[in-house]
Amino acid sequence: MSTHLEDAIWPAVDEAPRLSTPARAFAGPRGAAMTNQLGMRAKELRDARRWSLREAAERTGVSKSMLSKIERGVTSPTATVLGRLAEGLGISISQLVGGDRQQGDVILAPLGEQPVFRVPTTGFERRSLSPLAHNGGSVDFVANTLPPLQSSGTFPPHRPGVEETLVVASGRLRLHLADTQYDLAAGDAVFYRAQVPHRFDNPSDQDTAVFYIVVNNAGRG
């Protein structure tokens, strides 16, 4: 049963899809629009750096063919590929997914306008909640949702200086940091330095919602 607090801070949990057939999790216009937007953003960032596909592949560790498919909106990247792209470009995942920086003393982010990354085959969702201009981009507030028995996939190591503090809002989470795993329940929190491969798994038969703050002390992104 959800508490009033959970209902207030995470209204989308009850709406997260149940995956009876994982490959169909985000089929349709919503998923296609997200894939196309991400592809255009990736190409925009590559063009701004005047990188060829070959150079981008060398810098990010993502193959030329995969980069081309992502930029053309043919395929949606996995969490691993998305993380490699962001690290190679020297920006955060939220900056890669979210587009232009915003300015202002108060910045409203309606639910429908928050930058979202989804993995179509699992239903994993990463939602950026903080404006990209906040504190020069050094702090990022993120919400993840995981359908039952699904995984985010492995995020590659961040550059040294990136730290994350995570709290489980509802459900259960199995956090993998390199070769160590931690089982967390609703209300549990954990801090970790994120320069190791990390993965979020939902080992239960209920949706999991997680909030975390990414602090970038590396001086980039």
N, C-alpha and C positions, 0 to 999 in steps of 0.2 A: 504494500500500500504506500502511495506517495504521501509525504508530509506536505503541509502548506508551503514550507520553505522550498522544497523541491519543485512544487508546482509553479512557484513564483520565479525561480531562477532558471528553470529549464522547461519551458512550456512545450518543447518539441519532442520530449522523450516518448510520450505516449503515441506520437505520430510516426516514430521511426519504423521502417518496414520490417516485417518478419520474413525471413528468407527461407521460404520453402523450396525455391529454385534460385540459388545464388546468382547465376548468370543473368537473371532477369531483374535484378534488384533495382537498377536505376535506368531501365530502358525507357525510351520515349523522349519527348521534347526537352524536359528538364535536364536530363543527363547530357543530351546532345548540345544544349546551349552552354553548359558548363565546360564541356570538352572543347568546343569551338573558341570560347573566350580565353581559356587557358592557352590554347595553341597560338592565338593572336598575340597574347601577352609574351609568350616565350620568344616568338619571332621578333617582336618589337624590341625586346631586351638584347637579343643577339645582334640585330641590325644596329642598335645604338652603340654597340661595342665594335662594330665593323668586323665581326667574326664570320668566317665561312662556316658551313656545316662541319667541315673537317676540323677546324680549329675549335669549334664549340664542343665537338665530340671529345677531342683531346683534353680540354679543360674540365669537362664535366664527368667524363667516364661513361657517357650515354652514347650509344652507337649513332652513326649518321642516319641510318635507316629509321631508327626509333625517333630521333629528333625530327626528321622530316614528317613522320606520321603524326607526331604530337602537334607540330606547327600547322599542319593541314587539317587538324581536327578529326583525323581518321581513327585515332585511338586515345584513350585516357591513360596517363601514366600511373604506375603503381606508386605506393608511398616511397619505395626505395629510389625509383627513378626521379620522382619529384624532389626528394631530398638531395640527390646528386646534382640536379639542375640548379637548385638554389645555392648549394655550396659552391659549385663551379662559377656561378654568376656573382658570388660574393654578397648575396642578399638572403633575407629570411624567406621561409615558405610563404608567410603571409604577404610579403612584398611581391613574391612571384605570382601568387594567386589574386592579390587584391587590387593591383593597378596603381593609380596615381595616389600620391600622398595628399592628405587633407590638412587644412589649417583652421584654427579658430579656438577660442576659449572653451566653447562647448560644441561637441560634435556628436550628433545623434546618429545611431546606427540601427535603423529598423531591421527587424528580423529578415525581411525579404531582400535587403540590400547588403547583408553581411557577406564578405568573401567566403566561399565554401569550396572545399575540395572533397570529392567523393570517389571511392573506389567502386566501380560498377559491379564487380563480381562478388563483393562481400557486403556492401552497404555501409562500410566504415565512412564516417563523415568527420572532417576537420573544419571547424568554423572559427574564423578570425573575428574577435570581438573588439579589440582595441584599434583606434585609428593609427594608420601607418606613420603619421608624423609625430606621435606621442614620444616625447623625450628623445627626439632625434632617431627614432626607430630602434632604440636599444632595449625596449620592453615590449613584450607581445603577450596579450591575454587571449587564450585559445580554449575552445570547447570541443571535445570529441564525443561522438556517440558510436557505440558498437552494438549491432544486433546480436542476438544470442549465438554463442558458439562460433563467433567470427573473430578475425584478427585484423589489425591495421596493416600488417606487413611490416617489414623491418625498415626503420628510418636509419640512414647511414650516420656515422659520427659527425657531430658538429665540430667546428673549429674550436680549439682550446679557448676557454673563457666564456662559453655559453653554458648557462645553468638553468635548470627547470625545477619548479616547485608545483606539485600536482596534488589535487584532492579529488576523491571519488564522490560525486554528488549523489549517485544512486546506482544500485547494482553491485557487481563484483568485477574486479580488474586483476589480471595477471600481468605484471610489468616485467619485461625482460630487459636487463641491462647487461650487455655483453653475454657472459655465460651464466649469469645469476638471475633468478626469478624471484619476484616478491608478490605474494597474494594479498590483495587489499580489499576491504569491504567499504560500504558507504560510510563516509565521514573520515576515513583514513587519509593521511597525507604523507608525502615523501618528497625530499629534496635530493637532487642528483646532478652531478656534472655530466653534461651530455656529449662529451667527446668520445663516446662509445656507441656501437650499434644499439638501438633500443626499439622495442616493439610493445604494442598494447594488445592484449588478448582478453576476450570475454569468455570465461570458462563456464558460464551459467546459462540457464534457459530463459533469462530475462534481459531486457535492454540494460546497457551500462552507459552512464553519462559521467564525463570527467572534465574538470576544469584545470588548466595549468597556466602558469606564468613562465615565459621564457625571458631570461635576462641575458643580454649580449654584452659581455665585458671585453669582447675581442676587438672592438673598435671599428667593425665594419658592419654593413647591412642595417 
